[in-house]
Amino acid sequence: MPMFSFCKRGEKSSSGEAPSGATTVGWALNPEWEATFIWPAPRKVTKPDVRTSHAKGVSICPAILDHEARLFEMVAPVDIHLRPGRDQQGKPALLAVDGEQSTIRLPYINKMMSLMPQEEWRHPNRPILQVATPFYFVADDPVYISTMPAFYHFNARPQPGIALGGRFPIHTWPRQMIWAFEWYDPTKDLIINRGDPWFYLGFETEDPSRHIRLIEAEMTPVLKDYISGLRNVTAYVNRTFSLFKTAEERRPKTLLTPKQR
């Protein structure tokens, strides 16, 4: 039987908190990754500059304030200056535009970033870049995570494509966080500077009025073992969401353990 159910108002959640409080979500880094110090922690979204205190100003609109308060942003860990091209065999490949002047050593670009195989693109002329991260998000209450572009961050240099979003339940499916970008104009460079807002995270809970308390989590042996069950499942089957029931049945009671420092 699935171990998760949505709470009714007034009931306790599985963490023991009342639904009227914040839902706790943890983020953890894969300890097997090197150079994890380059990855900034997720943070509340950086709000645009406020230039007015008018009583009817947009800066105090409750709908906008509530929306901004529910968003978290991931910050770019490295400088990205890439363009899609072809290798000597004519296959799609990434071109490091800065070459030897790049702030990241060239072998590590290919270790961290890659183009999806062309047959897996959504359009034959639109390459898709994937950037792997060491981040995992987990919760002990029902929570869905959504990734989305950093739309509150004004970029004076328009990007040559779009960032692809995704949505999945982190209480049963705490998969590795991966950022994807689809080039609409492969002749133009993708440029992202280290420290820029990179992409946003939104969280959906059992009660839409609840906010999120984001904390650093421990990559415990229990969490690590559970994550291993969903790693690389896409290499074996399609429609991986069909595995959610199996994940629920095999899920330990607690996956989220606050990091002790």
GUVEXVEX-235799 format. One record per residue (C-alpha): z, x, y; chain; residue number from 1. Coordinates in nm, 4 decimals, padded with zeros to 6 digits. Example, Ala and Ser with C-alpha at 12.3 -4.5 7.8 and 13.67 -1.06 7.14 Angstrom:
BEGIN
<r><z>00.7800</z><x>01.2300</x><y>-00.4500</y><kette>A</kette><nr>1</nr></r>
<r><z>00.7140</z><x>01.3670</x><y>-00.1060</y><kette>A</kette><nr>2</nr></r>
END
This chain:
BEGIN
<r><z>00.0000</z><x>00.0000</x><y>00.0000</y><kette>A</kette><nr>1</nr></r>
<r><z>-00.0699</z><x>00.1273</x><y>00.3555</y><kette>A</kette><nr>2</nr></r>
<r><z>00.2474</z><x>00.2545</x><y>00.5170</y><kette>A</kette><nr>3</nr></r>
<r><z>00.1549</z><x>00.1618</x><y>00.8756</y><kette>A</kette><nr>4</nr></r>
<r><z>00.1698</z><x>-00.1745</x><y>01.0474</y><kette>A</kette><nr>5</nr></r>
<r><z>00.1666</z><x>-00.2751</x><y>01.4094</y><kette>A</kette><nr>6</nr></r>
<r><z>00.5052</z><x>-00.3656</x><y>01.5555</y><kette>A</kette><nr>7</nr></r>
<r><z>00.5722</z><x>-00.6956</x><y>01.7235</y><kette>A</kette><nr>8</nr></r>
<r><z>00.7450</z><x>-00.7053</x><y>02.0570</y><kette>A</kette><nr>9</nr></r>
<r><z>01.1145</z><x>-00.6332</x><y>02.0206</y><kette>A</kette><nr>10</nr></r>
<r><z>01.0782</z><x>-00.4560</x><y>01.6863</y><kette>A</kette><nr>11</nr></r>
<r><z>01.1460</z><x>-00.0885</x><y>01.6356</y><kette>A</kette><nr>12</nr></r>
<r><z>00.8602</z><x>00.1502</x><y>01.5767</y><kette>A</kette><nr>13</nr></r>
<r><z>00.8643</z><x>00.3968</x><y>01.2880</y><kette>A</kette><nr>14</nr></r>
<r><z>01.0059</z><x>00.6595</x><y>01.5237</y><kette>A</kette><nr>15</nr></r>
<r><z>01.2988</z><x>00.4346</x><y>01.6134</y><kette>A</kette><nr>16</nr></r>
<r><z>01.1866</z><x>00.3891</x><y>01.9736</y><kette>A</kette><nr>17</nr></r>
<r><z>01.1558</z><x>00.0458</x><y>02.1287</y><kette>A</kette><nr>18</nr></r>
<r><z>00.7948</z><x>-00.0563</x><y>02.1975</y><kette>A</kette><nr>19</nr></r>
<r><z>00.8760</z><x>-00.0777</x><y>02.5679</y><kette>A</kette><nr>20</nr></r>
<r><z>00.9255</z><x>00.3004</x><y>02.5813</y><kette>A</kette><nr>21</nr></r>
<r><z>00.6708</z><x>00.5770</x><y>02.5602</y><kette>A</kette><nr>22</nr></r>
<r><z>00.4953</z><x>00.6653</x><y>02.2368</y><kette>A</kette><nr>23</nr></r>
<r><z>00.5336</z><x>01.0288</x><y>02.1370</y><kette>A</kette><nr>24</nr></r>
<r><z>00.2217</z><x>01.2282</x><y>02.0525</y><kette>A</kette><nr>25</nr></r>
<r><z>00.2332</z><x>01.5913</x><y>01.9476</y><kette>A</kette><nr>26</nr></r>
<r><z>-00.0207</z><x>01.8681</x><y>01.9852</y><kette>A</kette><nr>27</nr></r>
<r><z>-00.0166</z><x>02.1727</x><y>01.7611</y><kette>A</kette><nr>28</nr></r>
<r><z>-00.2171</z><x>02.4931</x><y>01.7379</y><kette>A</kette><nr>29</nr></r>
<r><z>-00.3554</z><x>02.6270</x><y>01.4140</y><kette>A</kette><nr>30</nr></r>
<r><z>-00.1404</z><x>02.9404</x><y>01.3583</y><kette>A</kette><nr>31</nr></r>
<r><z>-00.4228</z><x>03.1023</x><y>01.1628</y><kette>A</kette><nr>32</nr></r>
<r><z>-00.6376</z><x>03.1266</x><y>01.4757</y><kette>A</kette><nr>33</nr></r>
<r><z>-00.6294</z><x>03.4486</x><y>01.6722</y><kette>A</kette><nr>34</nr></r>
<r><z>-00.5831</z><x>03.4701</x><y>02.0495</y><kette>A</kette><nr>35</nr></r>
<r><z>-00.4167</z><x>03.1288</x><y>02.0750</y><kette>A</kette><nr>36</nr></r>
<r><z>-00.2676</z><x>03.2386</x><y>02.4077</y><kette>A</kette><nr>37</nr></r>
<r><z>-00.6063</z><x>03.1778</x><y>02.5748</y><kette>A</kette><nr>38</nr></r>
<r><z>-00.5772</z><x>02.8044</x><y>02.5050</y><kette>A</kette><nr>39</nr></r>
<r><z>-00.3888</z><x>02.6182</x><y>02.7813</y><kette>A</kette><nr>40</nr></r>
<r><z>-00.1670</z><x>02.3312</x><y>02.6732</y><kette>A</kette><nr>41</nr></r>
<r><z>-00.2978</z><x>01.9791</x><y>02.7335</y><kette>A</kette><nr>42</nr></r>
<r><z>-00.1781</z><x>01.8457</x><y>03.0666</y><kette>A</kette><nr>43</nr></r>
<r><z>-00.1807</z><x>01.5288</x><y>03.2741</y><kette>A</kette><nr>44</nr></r>
<r><z>-00.5149</z><x>01.4832</x><y>03.4426</y><kette>A</kette><nr>45</nr></r>
<r><z>-00.5534</z><x>01.6645</x><y>03.7732</y><kette>A</kette><nr>46</nr></r>
<r><z>-00.5767</z><x>01.3968</x><y>04.0394</y><kette>A</kette><nr>47</nr></r>
<r><z>-00.8376</z><x>01.4170</x><y>04.3158</y><kette>A</kette><nr>48</nr></r>
<r><z>-00.7251</z><x>01.5201</x><y>04.6644</y><kette>A</kette><nr>49</nr></r>
<r><z>-00.5647</z><x>01.2328</x><y>04.8548</y><kette>A</kette><nr>50</nr></r>
<r><z>-00.6702</z><x>01.2160</x><y>05.2207</y><kette>A</kette><nr>51</nr></r>
<r><z>-00.5341</z><x>00.8795</x><y>05.3315</y><kette>A</kette><nr>52</nr></r>
<r><z>-00.2069</z><x>00.6905</x><y>05.3268</y><kette>A</kette><nr>53</nr></r>
<r><z>-00.3578</z><x>00.3550</x><y>05.4243</y><kette>A</kette><nr>54</nr></r>
<r><z>-00.1696</z><x>00.0590</x><y>05.2774</y><kette>A</kette><nr>55</nr></r>
<r><z>-00.4909</z><x>-00.0618</x><y>05.1148</y><kette>A</kette><nr>56</nr></r>
<r><z>-00.6178</z><x>00.2839</x><y>05.0226</y><kette>A</kette><nr>57</nr></r>
<r><z>-00.7723</z><x>00.3617</x><y>04.6871</y><kette>A</kette><nr>58</nr></r>
<r><z>-00.5097</z><x>00.6327</x><y>04.6363</y><kette>A</kette><nr>59</nr></r>
<r><z>-00.2395</z><x>00.3680</x><y>04.5830</y><kette>A</kette><nr>60</nr></r>
<r><z>-00.4457</z><x>00.1158</x><y>04.3869</y><kette>A</kette><nr>61</nr></r>
<r><z>-00.2198</z><x>00.0278</x><y>04.0891</y><kette>A</kette><nr>62</nr></r>
<r><z>-00.5123</z><x>-00.0071</x><y>03.8500</y><kette>A</kette><nr>63</nr></r>
<r><z>-00.6412</z><x>00.3409</x><y>03.9356</y><kette>A</kette><nr>64</nr></r>
<r><z>-00.2945</z><x>00.4962</x><y>03.9282</y><kette>A</kette><nr>65</nr></r>
<r><z>-00.2205</z><x>00.3450</x><y>03.5878</y><kette>A</kette><nr>66</nr></r>
<r><z>-00.5544</z><x>00.4676</x><y>03.4544</y><kette>A</kette><nr>67</nr></r>
<r><z>-00.4999</z><x>00.8221</x><y>03.5831</y><kette>A</kette><nr>68</nr></r>
<r><z>-00.1446</z><x>00.8304</x><y>03.4465</y><kette>A</kette><nr>69</nr></r>
<r><z>-00.2733</z><x>00.7648</x><y>03.0932</y><kette>A</kette><nr>70</nr></r>
<r><z>-00.5243</z><x>01.0482</x><y>03.0858</y><kette>A</kette><nr>71</nr></r>
<r><z>-00.4668</z><x>01.4049</x><y>02.9720</y><kette>A</kette><nr>72</nr></r>
<r><z>-00.7064</z><x>01.6919</x><y>03.0202</y><kette>A</kette><nr>73</nr></r>
<r><z>-00.8030</z><x>01.9915</x><y>02.8152</y><kette>A</kette><nr>74</nr></r>
<r><z>-00.8792</z><x>02.3033</x><y>03.0173</y><kette>A</kette><nr>75</nr></r>
<r><z>-01.1675</z><x>02.5385</x><y>02.9364</y><kette>A</kette><nr>76</nr></r>
<r><z>-01.0231</z><x>02.8500</x><y>02.7653</y><kette>A</kette><nr>77</nr></r>
<r><z>-01.3227</z><x>03.0769</x><y>02.8317</y><kette>A</kette><nr>78</nr></r>
<r><z>-01.6266</z><x>03.1064</x><y>03.0547</y><kette>A</kette><nr>79</nr></r>
<r><z>-01.9239</z><x>02.9299</x><y>02.9003</y><kette>A</kette><nr>80</nr></r>
<r><z>-02.2772</z><x>03.0184</x><y>03.0146</y><kette>A</kette><nr>81</nr></r>
<r><z>-02.5221</z><x>02.9183</x><y>02.7451</y><kette>A</kette><nr>82</nr></r>
<r><z>-02.8758</z><x>02.8000</x><y>02.6919</y><kette>A</kette><nr>83</nr></r>
<r><z>-03.0396</z><x>02.6776</x><y>02.3699</y><kette>A</kette><nr>84</nr></r>
<r><z>-03.3298</z><x>02.8814</x><y>02.2365</y><kette>A</kette><nr>85</nr></r>
<r><z>-03.4874</z><x>03.0033</x><y>01.9125</y><kette>A</kette><nr>86</nr></r>
<r><z>-03.4128</z><x>03.2989</x><y>01.6875</y><kette>A</kette><nr>87</nr></r>
<r><z>-03.6738</z><x>03.5280</x><y>01.5294</y><kette>A</kette><nr>88</nr></r>
<r><z>-03.7279</z><x>03.2743</x><y>01.2505</y><kette>A</kette><nr>89</nr></r>
<r><z>-03.7885</z><x>02.9965</x><y>01.5024</y><kette>A</kette><nr>90</nr></r>
<r><z>-03.4620</z><x>02.8185</x><y>01.4292</y><kette>A</kette><nr>91</nr></r>
<r><z>-03.2435</z><x>02.6773</x><y>01.7100</y><kette>A</kette><nr>92</nr></r>
<r><z>-02.9982</z><x>02.9359</x><y>01.8425</y><kette>A</kette><nr>93</nr></r>
<r><z>-02.7625</z><x>02.9843</x><y>02.1329</y><kette>A</kette><nr>94</nr></r>
<r><z>-02.8589</z><x>03.2280</x><y>02.4084</y><kette>A</kette><nr>95</nr></r>
<r><z>-02.5754</z><x>03.4001</x><y>02.5934</y><kette>A</kette><nr>96</nr></r>
<r><z>-02.7270</z><x>03.4041</x><y>02.9407</y><kette>A</kette><nr>97</nr></r>
<r><z>-02.4817</z><x>03.6592</x><y>03.0835</y><kette>A</kette><nr>98</nr></r>
<r><z>-02.5534</z><x>03.9031</x><y>02.8014</y><kette>A</kette><nr>99</nr></r>
<r><z>-02.3379</z><x>04.2139</x><y>02.8221</y><kette>A</kette><nr>100</nr></r>
<r><z>-02.1848</z><x>04.0816</x><y>03.1446</y><kette>A</kette><nr>101</nr></r>
<r><z>-02.0253</z><x>03.7899</x><y>02.9621</y><kette>A</kette><nr>102</nr></r>
<r><z>-01.6464</z><x>03.7704</x><y>02.9854</y><kette>A</kette><nr>103</nr></r>
<r><z>-01.6349</z><x>03.6836</x><y>02.6155</y><kette>A</kette><nr>104</nr></r>
<r><z>-01.7668</z><x>03.9379</x><y>02.3653</y><kette>A</kette><nr>105</nr></r>
<r><z>-02.0945</z><x>03.8230</x><y>02.2161</y><kette>A</kette><nr>106</nr></r>
<r><z>-01.9815</z><x>03.8134</x><y>01.8479</y><kette>A</kette><nr>107</nr></r>
<r><z>-01.6985</z><x>03.5805</x><y>01.9461</y><kette>A</kette><nr>108</nr></r>
<r><z>-01.9347</z><x>03.3345</x><y>02.1126</y><kette>A</kette><nr>109</nr></r>
<r><z>-02.0951</z><x>03.2679</x><y>01.7746</y><kette>A</kette><nr>110</nr></r>
<r><z>-01.7521</z><x>03.2536</x><y>01.6120</y><kette>A</kette><nr>111</nr></r>
<r><z>-01.6314</z><x>02.9844</x><y>01.8493</y><kette>A</kette><nr>112</nr></r>
<r><z>-01.9517</z><x>02.7973</x><y>01.9401</y><kette>A</kette><nr>113</nr></r>
<r><z>-02.2550</z><x>02.6857</x><y>01.7435</y><kette>A</kette><nr>114</nr></r>
<r><z>-02.5563</z><x>02.4576</x><y>01.7546</y><kette>A</kette><nr>115</nr></r>
<r><z>-02.5664</z><x>02.1805</x><y>01.4996</y><kette>A</kette><nr>116</nr></r>
<r><z>-02.8597</z><x>02.1972</x><y>01.2559</y><kette>A</kette><nr>117</nr></r>
<r><z>-03.1646</z><x>02.0395</x><y>01.4200</y><kette>A</kette><nr>118</nr></r>
<r><z>-03.1965</z><x>01.7722</x><y>01.1514</y><kette>A</kette><nr>119</nr></r>
<r><z>-02.8508</z><x>01.6448</x><y>01.2537</y><kette>A</kette><nr>120</nr></r>
<r><z>-02.9330</z><x>01.6016</x><y>01.6243</y><kette>A</kette><nr>121</nr></r>
<r><z>-02.9534</z><x>01.2527</x><y>01.7684</y><kette>A</kette><nr>122</nr></r>
<r><z>-03.2911</z><x>01.3375</x><y>01.9246</y><kette>A</kette><nr>123</nr></r>
<r><z>-03.5336</z><x>01.6090</x><y>01.8062</y><kette>A</kette><nr>124</nr></r>
<r><z>-03.5524</z><x>01.7651</x><y>02.1528</y><kette>A</kette><nr>125</nr></r>
<r><z>-03.1841</z><x>01.7504</x><y>02.2450</y><kette>A</kette><nr>126</nr></r>
<r><z>-02.9768</z><x>02.0343</x><y>02.0931</y><kette>A</kette><nr>127</nr></r>
<r><z>-02.6104</z><x>01.9631</x><y>02.0281</y><kette>A</kette><nr>128</nr></r>
<r><z>-02.3496</z><x>02.2314</x><y>02.0882</y><kette>A</kette><nr>129</nr></r>
<r><z>-02.0140</z><x>02.2281</x><y>01.9109</y><kette>A</kette><nr>130</nr></r>
<r><z>-01.7121</z><x>02.4250</x><y>02.0350</y><kette>A</kette><nr>131</nr></r>
<r><z>-01.4260</z><x>02.4522</x><y>01.7868</y><kette>A</kette><nr>132</nr></r>
<r><z>-01.0675</z><x>02.4530</x><y>01.9098</y><kette>A</kette><nr>133</nr></r>
<r><z>-00.7379</z><x>02.5285</x><y>01.7311</y><kette>A</kette><nr>134</nr></r>
<r><z>-00.5849</z><x>02.1983</x><y>01.8510</y><kette>A</kette><nr>135</nr></r>
<r><z>-00.4557</z><x>01.9173</x><y>01.6331</y><kette>A</kette><nr>136</nr></r>
<r><z>-00.2961</z><x>01.5954</x><y>01.7603</y><kette>A</kette><nr>137</nr></r>
<r><z>-00.0514</z><x>01.3958</x><y>01.5516</y><kette>A</kette><nr>138</nr></r>
<r><z>00.1751</z><x>01.0920</x><y>01.5787</y><kette>A</kette><nr>139</nr></r>
<r><z>00.4158</z><x>00.9051</x><y>01.3531</y><kette>A</kette><nr>140</nr></r>
<r><z>00.3327</z><x>00.5696</x><y>01.5156</y><kette>A</kette><nr>141</nr></r>
<r><z>-00.0155</z><x>00.4148</x><y>01.5083</y><kette>A</kette><nr>142</nr></r>
<r><z>-00.2162</z><x>00.5986</x><y>01.7765</y><kette>A</kette><nr>143</nr></r>
<r><z>-00.5888</z><x>00.6372</x><y>01.8280</y><kette>A</kette><nr>144</nr></r>
<r><z>-00.7178</z><x>00.9300</x><y>02.0335</y><kette>A</kette><nr>145</nr></r>
<r><z>-01.0390</z><x>00.9210</x><y>02.2356</y><kette>A</kette><nr>146</nr></r>
<r><z>-01.2186</z><x>01.2177</x><y>02.3892</y><kette>A</kette><nr>147</nr></r>
<r><z>-01.4296</z><x>01.1714</x><y>02.6993</y><kette>A</kette><nr>148</nr></r>
<r><z>-01.5918</z><x>01.3727</x><y>02.9797</y><kette>A</kette><nr>149</nr></r>
<r><z>-01.3788</z><x>01.5010</x><y>03.2680</y><kette>A</kette><nr>150</nr></r>
<r><z>-01.5111</z><x>01.2349</x><y>03.5042</y><kette>A</kette><nr>151</nr></r>
<r><z>-01.2454</z><x>01.2867</x><y>03.7731</y><kette>A</kette><nr>152</nr></r>
<r><z>-01.3535</z><x>01.6494</x><y>03.8092</y><kette>A</kette><nr>153</nr></r>
<r><z>-01.6361</z><x>01.6839</x><y>04.0627</y><kette>A</kette><nr>154</nr></r>
<r><z>-01.8884</z><x>01.9434</x><y>03.9556</y><kette>A</kette><nr>155</nr></r>
<r><z>-02.1223</z><x>02.0538</x><y>04.2334</y><kette>A</kette><nr>156</nr></r>
<r><z>-02.3514</z><x>02.1922</x><y>03.9636</y><kette>A</kette><nr>157</nr></r>
<r><z>-02.4757</z><x>01.9016</x><y>03.7490</y><kette>A</kette><nr>158</nr></r>
<r><z>-02.4666</z><x>01.9691</x><y>03.3774</y><kette>A</kette><nr>159</nr></r>
<r><z>-02.7957</z><x>01.9613</x><y>03.1834</y><kette>A</kette><nr>160</nr></r>
<r><z>-02.6736</z><x>01.6985</x><y>02.9388</y><kette>A</kette><nr>161</nr></r>
<r><z>-02.3780</z><x>01.4884</x><y>02.8334</y><kette>A</kette><nr>162</nr></r>
<r><z>-02.0482</z><x>01.5494</x><y>02.6575</y><kette>A</kette><nr>163</nr></r>
<r><z>-02.0124</z><x>01.3439</x><y>02.3407</y><kette>A</kette><nr>164</nr></r>
<r><z>-01.6948</z><x>01.1439</x><y>02.2929</y><kette>A</kette><nr>165</nr></r>
<r><z>-01.5097</z><x>01.0453</x><y>01.9780</y><kette>A</kette><nr>166</nr></r>
<r><z>-01.2263</z><x>00.8212</x><y>01.8605</y><kette>A</kette><nr>167</nr></r>
<r><z>-01.0034</z><x>00.8396</x><y>01.5506</y><kette>A</kette><nr>168</nr></r>
<r><z>-00.6446</z><x>00.7619</x><y>01.4397</y><kette>A</kette><nr>169</nr></r>
<r><z>-00.4208</z><x>01.0673</x><y>01.4700</y><kette>A</kette><nr>170</nr></r>
<r><z>-00.1352</z><x>00.9071</x><y>01.2737</y><kette>A</kette><nr>171</nr></r>
<r><z>-00.3486</z><x>00.9147</x><y>00.9589</y><kette>A</kette><nr>172</nr></r>
<r><z>-00.6336</z><x>01.1481</x><y>01.0512</y><kette>A</kette><nr>173</nr></r>
<r><z>-00.5068</z><x>01.4488</x><y>01.2553</y><kette>A</kette><nr>174</nr></r>
<r><z>-00.8371</z><x>01.6349</x><y>01.2406</y><kette>A</kette><nr>175</nr></r>
<r><z>-00.9294</z><x>01.9505</x><y>01.4293</y><kette>A</kette><nr>176</nr></r>
<r><z>-01.0366</z><x>01.8876</x><y>01.7880</y><kette>A</kette><nr>177</nr></r>
<r><z>-01.4006</z><x>01.9799</x><y>01.8487</y><kette>A</kette><nr>178</nr></r>
<r><z>-01.5959</z><x>01.9436</x><y>02.1727</y><kette>A</kette><nr>179</nr></r>
<r><z>-01.9638</z><x>01.8521</x><y>02.1573</y><kette>A</kette><nr>180</nr></r>
<r><z>-02.2356</z><x>01.8680</x><y>02.4204</y><kette>A</kette><nr>181</nr></r>
<r><z>-02.5899</z><x>01.7304</x><y>02.4005</y><kette>A</kette><nr>182</nr></r>
<r><z>-02.8570</z><x>01.9082</x><y>02.6067</y><kette>A</kette><nr>183</nr></r>
<r><z>-03.0965</z><x>01.6618</x><y>02.7716</y><kette>A</kette><nr>184</nr></r>
<r><z>-03.2716</z><x>01.9500</x><y>02.9474</y><kette>A</kette><nr>185</nr></r>
<r><z>-03.2717</z><x>02.2556</x><y>02.7168</y><kette>A</kette><nr>186</nr></r>
<r><z>-03.4391</z><x>02.4671</x><y>02.9869</y><kette>A</kette><nr>187</nr></r>
<r><z>-03.1208</z><x>02.4623</x><y>03.1966</y><kette>A</kette><nr>188</nr></r>
<r><z>-02.7922</z><x>02.6444</x><y>03.1439</y><kette>A</kette><nr>189</nr></r>
<r><z>-02.4584</z><x>02.4941</x><y>03.0523</y><kette>A</kette><nr>190</nr></r>
<r><z>-02.1996</z><x>02.6558</x><y>03.2806</y><kette>A</kette><nr>191</nr></r>
<r><z>-01.8268</z><x>02.5922</x><y>03.2493</y><kette>A</kette><nr>192</nr></r>
<r><z>-01.5693</z><x>02.8230</x><y>03.4054</y><kette>A</kette><nr>193</nr></r>
<r><z>-01.2405</z><x>02.9182</x><y>03.2429</y><kette>A</kette><nr>194</nr></r>
<r><z>-00.9668</z><x>02.6991</x><y>03.3917</y><kette>A</kette><nr>195</nr></r>
<r><z>-01.1959</z><x>02.4063</x><y>03.4710</y><kette>A</kette><nr>196</nr></r>
<r><z>-01.1017</z><x>02.0611</x><y>03.3446</y><kette>A</kette><nr>197</nr></r>
<r><z>-01.3082</z><x>02.0525</x><y>03.0248</y><kette>A</kette><nr>198</nr></r>
<r><z>-01.2634</z><x>01.7086</x><y>02.8718</y><kette>A</kette><nr>199</nr></r>
<r><z>-01.0159</z><x>01.4226</x><y>02.8776</y><kette>A</kette><nr>200</nr></r>
<r><z>-00.7952</z><x>01.2649</x><y>02.6138</y><kette>A</kette><nr>201</nr></r>
<r><z>-00.6972</z><x>00.8992</x><y>02.6081</y><kette>A</kette><nr>202</nr></r>
<r><z>-00.4526</z><x>00.7383</x><y>02.3652</y><kette>A</kette><nr>203</nr></r>
<r><z>-00.4352</z><x>00.3801</x><y>02.2350</y><kette>A</kette><nr>204</nr></r>
<r><z>-00.1092</z><x>00.2482</x><y>02.0908</y><kette>A</kette><nr>205</nr></r>
<r><z>00.0141</z><x>-00.0718</x><y>01.9296</y><kette>A</kette><nr>206</nr></r>
<r><z>00.1258</z><x>-00.1972</x><y>02.2720</y><kette>A</kette><nr>207</nr></r>
<r><z>-00.1307</z><x>-00.1407</x><y>02.5529</y><kette>A</kette><nr>208</nr></r>
<r><z>00.1456</z><x>-00.1327</x><y>02.8155</y><kette>A</kette><nr>209</nr></r>
<r><z>00.3122</z><x>00.1746</x><y>02.6629</y><kette>A</kette><nr>210</nr></r>
<r><z>00.2572</z><x>00.5208</x><y>02.8029</y><kette>A</kette><nr>211</nr></r>
<r><z>00.2281</z><x>00.8467</x><y>02.6101</y><kette>A</kette><nr>212</nr></r>
<r><z>00.4831</z><x>01.1269</x><y>02.5956</y><kette>A</kette><nr>213</nr></r>
<r><z>00.2888</z><x>01.4367</x><y>02.4964</y><kette>A</kette><nr>214</nr></r>
<r><z>00.4883</z><x>01.7214</x><y>02.3401</y><kette>A</kette><nr>215</nr></r>
<r><z>00.4160</z><x>02.0424</x><y>02.1545</y><kette>A</kette><nr>216</nr></r>
<r><z>00.4543</z><x>01.9942</x><y>01.7795</y><kette>A</kette><nr>217</nr></r>
<r><z>00.5406</z><x>02.2312</x><y>01.5000</y><kette>A</kette><nr>218</nr></r>
<r><z>00.2655</z><x>02.3118</x><y>01.2506</y><kette>A</kette><nr>219</nr></r>
<r><z>00.5030</z><x>02.2563</x><y>00.9630</y><kette>A</kette><nr>220</nr></r>
<r><z>00.4075</z><x>02.3231</x><y>00.6000</y><kette>A</kette><nr>221</nr></r>
<r><z>00.4059</z><x>01.9458</x><y>00.5475</y><kette>A</kette><nr>222</nr></r>
<r><z>00.1615</z><x>01.8862</x><y>00.8344</y><kette>A</kette><nr>223</nr></r>
<r><z>-00.0526</z><x>02.1820</x><y>00.7320</y><kette>A</kette><nr>224</nr></r>
<r><z>-00.0727</z><x>02.0570</x><y>00.3736</y><kette>A</kette><nr>225</nr></r>
<r><z>-00.1665</z><x>01.7066</x><y>00.4894</y><kette>A</kette><nr>226</nr></r>
<r><z>-00.4391</z><x>01.8398</x><y>00.7204</y><kette>A</kette><nr>227</nr></r>
<r><z>-00.5884</z><x>02.0343</x><y>00.4303</y><kette>A</kette><nr>228</nr></r>
<r><z>-00.6616</z><x>01.7012</x><y>00.2611</y><kette>A</kette><nr>229</nr></r>
<r><z>-00.9057</z><x>01.5972</x><y>00.5328</y><kette>A</kette><nr>230</nr></r>
<r><z>-01.0547</z><x>01.9372</x><y>00.6118</y><kette>A</kette><nr>231</nr></r>
<r><z>-01.4305</z><x>01.9596</x><y>00.5409</y><kette>A</kette><nr>232</nr></r>
<r><z>-01.4525</z><x>01.6096</x><y>00.3918</y><kette>A</kette><nr>233</nr></r>
<r><z>-01.7804</z><x>01.5610</x><y>00.5833</y><kette>A</kette><nr>234</nr></r>
<r><z>-01.9350</z><x>01.8296</x><y>00.3619</y><kette>A</kette><nr>235</nr></r>
<r><z>-01.8789</z><x>01.6099</x><y>00.0576</y><kette>A</kette><nr>236</nr></r>
<r><z>-01.9155</z><x>01.2481</x><y>00.1701</y><kette>A</kette><nr>237</nr></r>
<r><z>-02.0536</z><x>01.0312</x><y>00.4498</y><kette>A</kette><nr>238</nr></r>
<r><z>-01.8556</z><x>00.7584</x><y>00.6258</y><kette>A</kette><nr>239</nr></r>
<r><z>-01.5319</z><x>00.9532</x><y>00.6248</y><kette>A</kette><nr>240</nr></r>
<r><z>-01.3487</z><x>00.6616</x><y>00.7877</y><kette>A</kette><nr>241</nr></r>
<r><z>-01.3542</z><x>00.5040</x><y>00.4407</y><kette>A</kette><nr>242</nr></r>
<r><z>-01.0953</z><x>00.7660</x><y>00.3437</y><kette>A</kette><nr>243</nr></r>
<r><z>-00.8334</z><x>00.6326</x><y>00.5857</y><kette>A</kette><nr>244</nr></r>
<r><z>-00.6733</z><x>00.4170</x><y>00.3165</y><kette>A</kette><nr>245</nr></r>
<r><z>-00.6343</z><x>00.7169</x><y>00.0853</y><kette>A</kette><nr>246</nr></r>
<r><z>-00.4885</z><x>00.9184</x><y>00.3745</y><kette>A</kette><nr>247</nr></r>
<r><z>-00.2362</z><x>00.6421</x><y>00.4499</y><kette>A</kette><nr>248</nr></r>
<r><z>-00.1254</z><x>00.6245</x><y>00.0882</y><kette>A</kette><nr>249</nr></r>
<r><z>-00.0697</z><x>01.0009</x><y>00.0678</y><kette>A</kette><nr>250</nr></r>
<r><z>00.0811</z><x>01.0461</x><y>00.4119</y><kette>A</kette><nr>251</nr></r>
<r><z>00.4397</z><x>01.1778</x><y>00.4292</y><kette>A</kette><nr>252</nr></r>
<r><z>00.6828</z><x>00.9623</x><y>00.6234</y><kette>A</kette><nr>253</nr></r>
<r><z>00.7067</z><x>01.2188</x><y>00.9049</y><kette>A</kette><nr>254</nr></r>
<r><z>00.4348</z><x>01.4513</x><y>01.0318</y><kette>A</kette><nr>255</nr></r>
<r><z>00.5440</z><x>01.5020</x><y>01.3914</y><kette>A</kette><nr>256</nr></r>
<r><z>00.8152</z><x>01.7646</x><y>01.4397</y><kette>A</kette><nr>257</nr></r>
<r><z>00.8889</z><x>01.8803</x><y>01.7960</y><kette>A</kette><nr>258</nr></r>
<r><z>00.8351</z><x>02.2508</x><y>01.8561</y><kette>A</kette><nr>259</nr></r>
<r><z>01.1595</z><x>02.4428</x><y>01.9052</y><kette>A</kette><nr>260</nr></r>
<r><z>01.1447</z><x>02.7279</x><y>02.1562</y><kette>A</kette><nr>261</nr></r>
END
